[in-house]
Structure formats: structure tokens, C-alpha cells
Amino acid sequence: MSEKMSILKLQKMKENRDPVAWITAYDLPFAYTAEQAGIEMILVGDSGGMVQLGYQTTNPVIMDEMIMLAKAARRGAPNTFLIGDMPQGSYEPSKRDAILNALRFIKEAGCDAVKCEGGQRMAGHIKAMIDAGILVMGHLGLTPQSTQSFGGYRVQGKSQKNFEKTLEDALILQETGVFAILLEAMPSEPAGQIAKQLSIPVYGVGAGDMVDGQLVIMHDLQGFYQSFRPWFAKCYIPTVVENFVDHLSQIEDVRKNGKEERKDGLLVIAEMAIKEYIREVKEKKFPGKEYSYPIKEDELKELKASKKWVEY
């Protein structure tokens, strides 16, 4: 097992342009397969409320449910950098609420850090958590907990105004002391511009291939969620299914192998899929244009006309 990730190593990876590959997990078996595959970070996302608990959105998820999911993920991946996702209502009411709930992730679930949404409007609460000694990752772009303010699930960063506001929020979060920022649902160009202007790592989930690393939802990668799949999500099972069949063909006694080593089923193919995802991120093949949101020429021209756009 390689050395556990740290914020110092994450920073060095940004400097070396070595993309980070991370994933969500909300239970023991998927967290286990992620760690065995060599994933660098795991996010126990509030998306678990949808893909694990069956809610229509992430909004109903409460802290007790998130702690339950995070505990399970930690048991499955005891040696992986684990981030707990602060659910709606757990950090907005007050700085005290933010600190106490973030500490629950650390003390009860064994998380290494927490993630929460919001820029300038949440900076005070985020700073309170950081001042309490908690590692915090920011989340900008499409922030699912507040999609109603965007008019639903809409791609962000395509207008000059939206890009400038996101960049301003990112710079504020950096000044506040977050160790990294996650950008969601943005075209490559504006997301990459923000990543270049910040000194801390900037990762993407549906934010193209110009950021410092990629996050995917485990259930999208495994084709394990029936309701929908985002534009930017790739299912890796078709890519590895032949390898799995070949793996089984080399086992003399499948029943004995399954009983003794559990190398005969979904744990194996799940790990294969995650390994393939990691490989494509490291080789900068994923997401590529195929799994990135497009931007029109006139929209990009408008962004480049911004006083906040820097040519590199």
C-alpha cells in the first residue's frame, strides 16, 4: 500500500502537473475496492443520499446519515485520505454548527477533511472550521445543495459574469485557507483558467481536463445508478468486462477461489474499473473532450475579454 495522501503531497502534485484521481464511496465494499485499486482520495459525498439512500436530491440528507456512510467507507478504506461532505443545513446556520458538525466527521467517522459548498457567503463559516484545526475543501461552480438559485442543474462558468464571480469566490476561499477547491459542471476553459490562477489544487467533477485532478461518482463509474447519468460521467464496466472474463477463465476452481479469496465477483470487476479510471486520469485521457462540457466560440470570446482572464 502506498503512503497515505496528505495536503503537502496534493500541493506537490499540482506543481508537478500530476493529476489526482479520486472518487466517491459511501459503503464498505466500494471503499474497499477503491483503496485496493490505489485511489488517492475518497469523498463520502452527500450524493450518497441519492445513490445509496434513494432520495431524489441531496437536500434531505442529514448529518447522522452522512456519519453512518462515512464510518462504513472508513472501515473499507482505512488507509486512504477520506473527505466527509457537509450536508445542507449542517454548516450554514452558524459557525458553531459548522465546527461541531465538521468535527463529527473527524472524530466519529475518522475522516481526514471535510468539504462544503459556497464562496464568499460561506467564507466566515469555513474560516471558523479551519481555525478550529479542520482541513476544509471548497466547492464551487454547480453546487447541488443550492441548485434552485441557478434555476436547476445548469452548466456554470460560460458567461463572463458567472466566470468572474466563480473566480472571485475561489480566490476568497484560497485566502480563507481551504486546502483545495472542487469545481463542478464547467467547461474546460473557464475551469482551467481558475486552476491556473490559484496556487492551491483545483479539481473537477465535470469540469474538463485543464484542472488539477478528477473526481467521479462511484455509481456512475460502475453503472450502478438507475435514475440518470451526467453528461460528463463515464461507465468503465464495458471497458474492463473482457479482462474480468479472462480473469475468471484462469481460475481452476471458481467456487474454491470465491470461498478462499473472494476473487470471483463484483469486488474484482469494480476494482478493475477503478484502476482503469485511475490510469486514464494519470495519462490525461479522461475526461478529454468526449466527457467535457462544450463551450461556444462566442462564449469563450466573451470570457477572454474579461479583465480577470489571464493568458498563459
N, C-alpha and C positions, 0 to 999 in steps of 0.2 A: 504494500500500500504506500503510495507516495505521501509526502509531507502534507499535512492539512493546510488549506489555503489560509492566507492572512491578508489584511488590508495593505501591508507593505508589499507583498508579492503581487497583489492586484495592481498596485500602482506601478510596479516594475514592469508588469506585463503590458500596461498601456504604453509606457515609454519604449518598450521593445516592439510594439505593434504586434503583440502575440494575443490574438483574440481569445476571450474567455468563453467557455461553453458551459452553460448552466441550464437547469431545468426545474420544473415544479414537481413536487411529490407530496402526498398527503397521507400516506399509509406505510406500513412496514414493507410489503413486497416490492412496491415500486421504488421506494427509497433505497432498499437493499440493492436492487438491480442497478440503480443509478450509481451507487458507490462502487459496486463491483466493476462497472463499466469505466470508471475513472472520471466521473463528472467532477467539475471543480467547485460548484456551489449548488445548493438546493434551496429553492424558495418554497416555503409552505404558504402558497398563495390563498387569498380569500376566494379565488376561483374554485377552490375545493368545495365551497358551498354549492356550486353548480354541478361540477363533475362527480363529486362524491356524495353530497347530501341531497341533491336533486332540486335545489332552489332555481327559480327562473333567472335570477340575477345574483350578484354578490352581496347586495344590500342587506338581506335578512341575517347574514352570518353574525354570530355573536362571539365574544372572547372565549367563553367556555368551549365552544365548538372548535375554534382555532387552536386552543391549547391542546385539546384532545388529538387533533390532526397532527400538530407539531410533535407531540410526545411520541406518536406512532412513527413518524418519519425519523425522529432521532434514534429510536430503537433500531430502525432498519439501516440507518447510515450514521453510526456512532463516530466516524472519523472524517465526516465531510462538513465543510462550512455551511451552517444552516441559518436561514433567514426567515423570521416569522413576519407575516404580513398583517399589519394592524387593520382590523376590520372597521367599517364605518361605525362611528359612534364611540370608538374606543380611545380616540385621541383628540377629537375636535372640541369637546365641552370645556376642558380646562387643561392647563399644564400639568396639574396634579394627576388628572385622569391619564394623560399621555404617559407620564413617568411610571405610574403604578401598573398600567396595562403592559407597557413595554417590558417592565421588569418581570412580569409574569412569564413572558416568552423566555427570558433569560433564566430565571430561577426554577420555574416549574417544568419547562419543556427542554431546557438545555440548548436553546438557540444561541448563536454567536452574535446575531444582529437582528434588527427589525427594519421593515420597510413601511413607509406611509406616503400617501398621496398629498399633493398640494405644494405650491411655491411660496410666494410672499405671504399669502394669507395664513399659512401654517408655520412660517419660519420661527415664530416665537415659541410655539409648542415643540417644534423639532429641536431648537436650541436647548430647551429645558431638558429634553431627553438626553441630548449629547452632554450637557453639563452634569447630568447625573451618572455619566460614565457609560452610556449605552451607545453602541455603534448603530448609526442610522443611515439607511439608503433612501434617497428621494425618488419620487415617481411623478413624471410629467408627461405632457402630450395628452393622449386619451387616458383619462383617469376614470376607470369604470364606476367608482363609487359616486361620481358626480356627473354621469353622462347626461342627465336631464338638462344640465346647464349648457351642454353642447348641442342639444336637440337630438340626442341619441348617439349611437356608435358611429362617429364620423372621423375620417382621417384628419389629423392635425398638421399644422406647420406649413400649409400650402399657400396661405395668404401672408402678405408682409406683416400685417398687424399681429396675426397669431404667432408667426415665427418670432417676431421681436419680443412678444410677451413671454413665450416659452424660454427664449434665451435669457431674458432678464430674470425670470424665475430660477433658471438653472444657476446663474451667477450668484443670486442671493442664497440659494441652498449651499453652494460651494463655500461662500463666505460664512455661512452659518455653521459649517463643519461636517456636512454629510461626507461619507467616505466614497460614495458613488451615486450615480443617478440612473434610473431606468426611464427610457423614452418609449412610449407605446404608440403604435399606429401613426407613423410619419414616413413620408418618402425619404429615400436615402440622402438626398442632397441637404435638406434642412437639418436632419438629424446628424449628419456627418459634420456640418458646419458647427453645430453646438458642441459635438465631441472634440473638435479641434480647438475651439476657443476655451474649453475648460481644462484645467490641469488635473482634475480627478477623473477616474474612469466613467465613461458614459456608455451604458449598454442599451440594447434594443430588443423589444418584442414587437415584431412587425415594424421595425424602424430602419430597414435596409441594411446594406453591407458596409457602411462607412463609419460605424460606431466601433466601440472597443470590445464588443462581445455580444453573444446572442443568448436570449432566453426563449425557451419554448414551453408550452403546456404539455405535460407528460401524456395526457389523454388524447391530445391532438397527434403527437408523435407516434403513439401506439394505435391510433384509430379506435379509441376506447370510449368515445363520447358520441352519443347518437343524435343530439339535437342540431348541432351545426359545427362547422369548422371554418375558422377565419381564413381570409384570402392568403395570408402570409404563412399559414401552418402547413407543414409537410408531414405526411404519414410515412414512416420509414419501414413499415412491415413489408410492403411489396418488394422493397429493396433487399431485404435480408431473408425472405422466406425460403429461397433456394439454398442459402447457406444452412438454414435450420434443417431442411430436409436432408442435406448432405451430412450434417452433424448426426442426425438420427441413424442414417444408413451405416455409420461407422461404429455404432454401438452394438455389440454382440448380443446382449440381453437387455432390452429396453426396460423390462419390468424390474430387473435387478438394479440397473443403473438408476432408475427413478427412486427406488426404495433406499439405495445407499447414498446416492449423490444428488438426487433431485435435478438431474441434468436432462430431463426428458420432456419438459413442457414450457409453459408460458414464461417462467423465470429466464430461461435460456434465450428465447426469441426476443423478449423485452430488452435483455442486456445487449443482444446483438444490435437491435435497433438504436439504442442509445449510443453504442460505440460508433455506429455509422454516422450518426448525427455529430458526435464529437469530431470525428475525422473530417467531415465536410466543413465544419466551422473552422477547424485548425488550418485546413487547406484553402480556406476562404472561397469555398464552393457554395456554401449555404449562408445567406438566403439567395444571393445572386438576384438578377432581375426578375426571375420567374416567381419568386416569393417575396417581392418587394412592391410597395405601393407606387404606381407610376405618378409622374407629375408632368403637366403640360408645359410646352416651351414658354408660353406667355406667363404662366405661373412662376416658373423658375426665373424668368427675366425680371419679374416684379420683385422676387426675393433678393436677387443680386443687386437690385437698385437700392436696397435698404442700406442706411448708414451703418448698420450693425453687421453687415455681411463683410467678411474679410477674405480676400483672395490669397490662397496659399500656393 
